[in-house]
Amino acid sequence: MPDQDPDRIPVIVGVGQINDRPEQPGDGLDPVGLMAEALRRADADANAGHGLLADCDSLAVVAQLGWPQLNPVDEKVADSLRIDPSHRMQTAMPNGDSPILLLNEAANRIGRGDAKICAVTGGEALRTAAGLVAMKKDATGEKPNALRDATHRVHKGYAQSYGLVVPTDVYPLYENAGRAAYGQSLAEGQAESGQIWARMSEVAATNEGAWIRTPVTAEDIVTPSENNRPIAFPYTKLQVANASVNQGAGFIMTSLAEARRRGIVSDRLVYVGYGAAAHESGNFLERDRYDASPSLVVSLEKTMELNAVTVGDLAHVELYSCFPCVPKMARRVLEWPVDKPATVFGGLTFGGGPIGNYMSHAVAAMVEVLRGTADRGLLFANGGYATHNHTILLSGCPTDAQFPQDFDYQAEANRRRREIPSLDEHYSGPATVETYTVHYDRGGVPRSGVVIARTPEGARTLARISADDVETIAFFTDGKAEPVGTSGSIHRNGDDIAIWDVD
């Protein structure tokens, strides 16, 4: 750290996590309670005596989804902790990249001299929210879906009319397109998912902060069963983020000089390296492709370049794992081996998937494994519908990074993006499969499918796979042939919904 002012060098000094498992939903903590308790634990973890939180001058909160009546929560968290930071804010949305964005912004705040002590936290109590809803469910007896209910989606647009509503509906489109692009059979693609996820379950089993701490085999992860129902092809329950959790996590950052003034020993400090962020269009139908993401690639490559590291320099990584397609894309950019764990926390299935705050848990876990070492770890976060990407380096020893830094690399991602096809919402006629998925009900029975197709003119369009078309469902799911790239045709039914017909 030559010629660097220690008052401008950001370090993470405390991390905290909480899992709340009440026997009765009414006894559980709400998100504010989870966030505040996580920061109390981070304060204690800093081992600096009293005063870090009391003197906090910046509080940043990841927006929570499950309890909309509490929003905004940053003021409530501050009140719960009895602190009065001059800067306080909440992210606009609970995107998966939010904690890394807030970490990078806190590092910049310290680097500019705008703050000495920054606290970042987030928490979700969707498990409790679902339990409370279940207690009040209406006479239909319909089982609540906390995530779908919590999104409060009131708009029904083109994509939604074909069943593309929440992330579990959309990410399989990337999975199936990616598998075809990698030249894998269905069995090979699922084997890779199972291998990555099994190692995540092993990491979670050793992590006290993880929600599910039972290792699961690769075969059990990808094989549909009574306890592992299919969700959206080819994903089963054990391959998707587990949002039914009550979890909070947070971390406290100071300047190196402030840490020294407060007597925090050097082997408790973790240093912040450079980060890089970029995003795709918020409309997932306005993507140039579904087998890769230019913004994901730029976020990872620029972070490695800025920190002058290679994959061999990384002792640990956290590759965001809401669904297997995301770490699959990321590890191919990094050339991260499939037989090395892609997480330090346990992944969003086993560690837990508290909507936008998973990466706060990953930060906590990364800090714990880096403390007292000269190792470096990479944190890659993804949010939205494969939309937002933010990567950053942490290190157990000082880095050459200087703050503030401009982490916005959107312009480069835009330069790398191919032409985005036009959208034809009224097409009928011959078409080619670009990607697809099949959605299942809670009994494991197909309820519908959707094809993203390209017309002979190159436009993109959607078509439904009818649940009662057994032969077409089988063609898309049995693995005997690769559906991506095959030809078919689209006709429109009496409701003007496009229906896919296999040639």
Disulfide bonds with the S-S distance in Angstrom:
none
